[in-house]
Amino acid sequence: MTMLASPALPRAHAWRAHALGRYVLNPAGLTGLALLLLVAAAALAAPWLYPGDPLDMVGTPLSWPGQDPAFPLGTDTMGRDVAAGLAHGARVSLLVGLTAAALALGIGVTVGAAAGYFGGWTERVLLRVTELFQTVPAFLLVIVLVAIYQPSVRVIALAIGVSSWPVVARLVRAEFRSLVHAEFVLAARSQGYGHLRIILAEILPNALPPIIVTTSVLVANAILMESALSFMSLGDPNVVSWGSMIGDAREMLRTAWYLAALPGLSIVATVLALNLIGDAANDAFNPRLAR
């Protein structure tokens, strides 16, 4: 007997196609996407635009923006190129943000899907583990992990990801609980599909909209956490980041305010872009708003 293909995947594909069309028609979403692509382009082009170590002293200290044609955004107190720091700092911020978000999504989706799908003692155990992580403030947990394993880009990204997954787990659990008894899931079970196939091919595609929206928030929060750690001198000392640039300039706010303003504006623009993308994605993928 030939098994009939489940209608869940075609419905999910059609819904995503309509949602993508609604996103394209959202001016705020397109603005956020353009801003994020601009930051990503600067990060990717940094090794070619500013070869060498951005921590090298290459000019006269405290050269203001526009004062020296060789350094259009000026230099800091050590004679380092501010533009080079911004470009290379974008690489660190995006790398930490994307890596931490990917780790949080991997753990959160796995835990939430298992809890919501299987229920019973599996759900109770996983919920207790999730609540255990939520009892510790996320930023405090990140500081402890970074202090234990020494600050580096990899450790910071892993620490932020480990502290961020409970939010994803609770969201995915709620979505799976609402979909586990849906008609297309019951139809898949009647056709003999295994648990893993039902989770990955039937339920997860239909639970993607809120996960997509949450991803932008995770990346933004990770960038802010990394900037805060670097500002507190808990970042990787071997790389330049926007937070470390602000931290180095905190004593020069009166005499050279541009040293803190430029990386601060970079953080604001990136987080704003991610928030605009998240809001537009929510408008596009939320079925209630769509109706």
Disulfide bonds with the S-S distance in Angstrom:
none
